[in-house]
Each structure stands twice: as structure tokens, then as C-alpha cells.
Amino acid sequence: MKVMIVVTHLLGTGHLSRALTLGRAFVAAGHEVTVVSGGRPAPQLDARGMDVVQLPALASKGTAFTTLLDDTGAEADAAYLQSRTEKLLETFAALAPDVLITELYPFGRRVLRTEFLALLDAARARSPHPLIYASIRDILAPPSKPDRAGQTEEIVTTVYDGVLVHSDATATKLDASWPVTPALEAKLHYTGYVAPPPASPNPDGAGQDEVLVSAGGGDVGDALYAAALTAAGADTARWRMLVGGGAERLAAWQARAGDAAIVEAPRPDFRQMLHGAAALVSMCGYNTTLDVLQSGVPAVFVPFDDGGEVEQTLRAETLARLPGIRVLPAADLTPERLAQALRDVLSDGPRSALDLRFDGAAETVRLITRARAMA
């Protein structure tokens, strides 16, 4: 099959990372994959075996997701947005995919609905049209207005062949964060969590016995890094902060850290480093959560809640019951409370294996392959 995955990450890189994990699973099964990325390039992510088409890049202005910035940092104008739509449609026409997957849309990215609707119109106009699936994580940002859920359901039930919910239904179902009617329920397919295969320990020992601090690949997390630096200065353990957001931001944190912590850019071997780490301090994004659950590393989660975001808080609430995990709300974050939370998780001892499904990427391939055979 020829598979086209369309994704735009606006703040961190989690959406793109998950889309690439899906892509690698299709590639491993012998299919041809094109990922169309509309966010800023993230070269640290693994795109081997896939064609990656970069649209004119967008980012949000912090958590103001309705304010879109172009690749110069200026507010994107109508011509810039139109150039994205044109390249998206040109890519679709040239590829003629058998399967089209839209990451998050129509459950999110409403600010980009013009380009997504143009793509869906082109897909439906082609004969035969591709299978069309939406790909969503376990927890969504709940609809901000009552009519949003209805509008989303109408698009799903009239255009989409299904919705891939990348969660284990025994742990988290979609109705934990989104209204699910019988009509929408009929479209849902719980795939299990989309995670790469468990990483092996880092052969060079990077991260061994360290406290790792990460806020993802975007330019968020300043309060987390600030608290971590103060806590690191009073601790005998070695701390390592992985700071995204570009070279200028990285240099500023390196200068601020001094000898208190190692500060470097996000690393491609991050998942391997977790196996030998003493603990992880991070936000509670989808991909990082799975890394923690797979590796067993003790973790302190500080859920991202800027701009009224609730997704990470909802996810953290489902994890707070587990040993070796503590949740520290951003409003309660201080160096002292962070240090205490770390002492608590380290005293819990090893976390027992969880009976959850982490094969969501492979299950997605199996599900779509069966649907294609029946089409």
C-alpha cells in the first residue's frame, strides 16, 4: 500500500514523533510511506525508510494555538497558508495514496481546517478514493464549545472510514476526554499505545545514575528547568537537562546552569538513557509517558497546563496511582517540592510490569491492511 500521513506539530514534537512511529511500522510491513509534516523540522526524530515532505512550516505562538507563526517567526498570512494547501494537494495528487491518515484532525487542529478539508475533498473526489483514518492519542483536549464535538462527529461519520485511538481501552477510553455518542463509538478502533519497541540500555552509559530533565523538543518548560537547576545545585547526583527550542535557547540555559547540571539539546538516544537513569523529571506528554512505562524509570511528572491545557493533567491523574511515579502540579512546583518528589519515587523501588498494549503501531497496520483487503 501507499500510505500518506499528514501531521502538523505546533508546540512540541510529540505529534510528529507518533506519526513517524506509525510510518516505521508500515515500512516494516513492506508498505510505501510518505509523511507530510507541517510543523518545524525536527531532525532528531527517526524518519528512516520514509519520504518526508515538509510543508511551509508553522508553529504556534506559545499556547495561543490560533496564532500561527511562519518559518521566519512572523504571523503567517493568507498567502503563506495557501502555499501550504497547494503543496499538500500537489503531494496527494502525485502520490495517489491507498491510505490517508490525518493526525489529530478533525478532533483538533481546527485552525488548519481549510487545508485539511481541501485534502479530504480531493481524497473523496478521486476514484477509487483512499481509505481515510484519523489518528488520535489517548487523551484529547476536550471541545471548548458544545458544537465542536458535533461538528467533529459529522466529519468523522461522513468522511472517515475509522478513528485510530492509540490507547489501551482497559486503561483509558476516549470518553475520558471527549463526548462519545453511539455513532462516533462505531467508528473507533482502539489500537493500543503507539510506542517504538522497548529501547535497550545505552552502550556508552550515557545517562547512567543521572537525574534527567526534559520538556520535549519545543520551547516550553522554563519553570520546570528553573526549579530543576536549583534542586540540582543542592543534590549530589548528576543532573542532565535536555532543552529544545533551538540553539539560542539552549545556549541561554547552558550559561544559566553553570556547573549545576549538564545542559544539552534533545538526544536521539533519550529512550536508551532512561534505562540507566536514576529518575526522570518531565512533563506528561503521550510519548514520554510511554517511555516511562516501558523503561520502568522512576519519574516525577509536572503536567503542562499553560493556556488552560488539560490533556497532560488528565493523563497524569491516571498514572498517579502507580509506584515510582509522582505528579507535581505546575502551580505547586518549587525546587524543594521537586526534590521531595524525587526522594519519594526513588524510595518506592522497582515498578512492576504493566499489562498494557504497546503494539499500537503494528495493530494499526494490521487493522488497515484488513480494511484494504475488504474494500
Protein Blocks (a to p, Z undefined) as FASTA:
>chain_A
ZZddddddfkbmmlmmmmmmmmmmmmmnopacddddfbdcdfkbccehiacdddddddde
hjllkbccdfkopacdfklmmmmmmmmmmmmmmnopabdcdehiakboklmmmmmmmmmm
mmmmpccdddddddddfbdcddfbfklmmmmmmmmmmmpgbdcddbdfklocfklmpccd
fklmmmpccebjaddddddddfklpoiapacddebjblghklmmmmmmmmmmmpcbdcdd
ddehijklmmmmmmmnmmmbccddddfklmmmmmmpmbdcddfdfklmmmmmmnopacdd
dddfehhiaklmmmmmmmmmpghiacddfklgcfklmmmmmmmmmmnopaddddddfklm
mmmmmmmmmmmmmZZ
